[in-house]
Amino acid sequence: MSEQPRRGERLSDSPREFPDEQTGARVLQLTDDPSINHSFFFLNSSFRPGHPDELGFVTHRGGTPQLCLFNRTSGISICLSEREGIQPFSPAFSPDGRFLDYTTTGGEVWRLEVSTLEEQRLASLAGAGLG
């Protein structure tokens, strides 16, 4: 199993492009880590508003979901979070792309400022099942 990434850490992925064998469509694979890596929930766009070359995703390296950001221009992915209990399908960018909001299994709502990685707890609802 891969190690848990740290907040602000550059991930060691090597993104690659290749044609789909059946359709010929161009595929961009962002990660090459054997852990589970996925987009945000299908109702929440993973594309960062106002930043057309940036895409958010969730990695399960180290066994705990963490929020990451891929920059297509540089080919670099960075871990944005370092928190236990992130609900992996909860992240949503603010309309201007400045913030990434998410929930935790502990009933908390957090706001992460993408450019500084500073976090603010917006709400805490003990016992709530937020997702």
For each residue, the residues with C-beta under 8 A, 3 or more apart:
1: 35 61 62 63
2: 33 34 35 61 62
3: 61 62
4: 61 62 63 64 66 82
5: 9 11 59 61 62 66 68 79 82
6: 9 79 82
7: 79 80 81 82 117
8: 78 79 80 117
9: 5 6 78 79
10: 76 77 78
11: 5 31 33 59 61 68 76 77 78 79
12: 33
13: 30 31 32 33 77
14: 32
15: 28 29 30 31 32 70 75 77
16: 28 29 32
17: 26 27 28 29
18: 26 27 29
19: 24 25 26 27
20: 23 24 25 26 27
21:
22:
23: 20
24: 19 20
25: 19 20
26: 17 18 19 20
27: 17 18 19 20
28: 15 16 17 72
29: 15 16 17 18 32
30: 13 15 37 55 57 70 77
31: 11 13 15 37 57 59 77
32: 13 14 15 16 29
33: 2 11 12 13 37 59 61
34: 2
35: 1 2 59 60 61 62
36: 59 60
37: 30 31 33 57 58 59 60 68
38: 57 58 88
39: 42 46 55 56 57 58
40: 44 45 46 56 57 58 89 90 91 92
41: 44 89 90 91 92
42: 39
43:
44: 40 41 89 91 92 93
45: 40 49 93
46: 39 40 55 56 57
47: 52 54 55 56 93
48: 51 54 55 56 69 93 97 114
49: 45 93 94 95 96 97
50: 96 97
51: 48 54 97
52: 47
53: 71 72 73
54: 47 48 51 69 70 71 72 97
55: 30 39 46 47 48 69 70 72
56: 39 40 46 47 48 67 68 69 70 80 91 93 100
57: 30 31 37 38 39 40 46 67 68 69 70 77
58: 37 38 39 40 65 66 67 68 86 88 89 91
59: 5 11 31 33 35 36 37 65 66 68 79
60: 35 36 37 63 64 65 66 88
61: 1 2 3 4 5 11 33 35 66
62: 1 2 3 4 5 35 66
63: 1 4 60
64: 4 60 84 86
65: 58 59 60 86 87 88
66: 4 5 58 59 60 61 62 79 80 81 82 83 86
67: 56 57 58 79 80 81 86 91 100 102 112
68: 5 11 37 56 57 58 59 77 78 79 80
69: 48 54 55 56 57 77 78 80 114
70: 15 30 54 55 56 57 76 77
71: 53 54 74 75 76 77 78
72: 28 53 54 55 75
73: 53
74: 71
75: 15 71 72
76: 10 11 70 71
77: 10 11 13 15 30 31 57 68 69 70 71
78: 8 9 10 11 68 69 71
79: 5 6 7 8 9 11 59 66 67 68 82
80: 7 8 56 66 67 68 69 100 112 114 117
81: 7 66 67 86 102 112 119
82: 4 5 6 7 66 79
83: 66 86 104 110 119
84: 64 104
85: 104 105 106
86: 58 64 65 66 67 81 83 90 91 102 103 104 105
87: 65 90 102 103 104 105 130 131
88: 38 58 60 65
89: 40 41 44 58 131
90: 40 41 86 87 102 103 130 131
91: 40 41 44 56 58 67 86 100 101 102
92: 40 41 44 100 101 102
93: 44 45 47 48 49 56 97 99 100 101 114
94: 49 97 98 99 100 101
95: 49
96: 49 50 99
97: 48 49 50 51 54 93 94 114
98: 94 113 114 115
99: 93 94 96 111 112 113 114
100: 56 67 80 91 92 93 94 111 112 114
101: 91 92 93 94 109 110 111 112 122
102: 67 81 86 87 90 91 92 109 110 112
103: 86 87 90 107 108 109 110 130 131
104: 83 84 85 86 87 107 108 110 130
105: 85 86 87
106: 85 124 126
107: 103 104 124 125 126 127 128 129 130
108: 103 104 121 123 124 125 130
109: 101 102 103 121 122 123 124 130
110: 83 101 102 103 104 119 120 121 122
111: 99 100 101 119 120 122
112: 67 80 81 99 100 101 102 117 118 119
113: 98 99 116 117 118 119 120
114: 48 69 80 93 97 98 99 100 117
115: 98
116: 113
117: 7 8 80 112 113 114
118: 112 113
119: 81 83 110 111 112 113
120: 110 111 113
121: 108 109 110 124
122: 101 109 110 111
123: 108 109
124: 106 107 108 109 121
125: 107 108 128 130
126: 106 107
127: 107
128: 107 125
129: 107
130: 87 90 103 104 107 108 109 125
131: 87 89 90 103
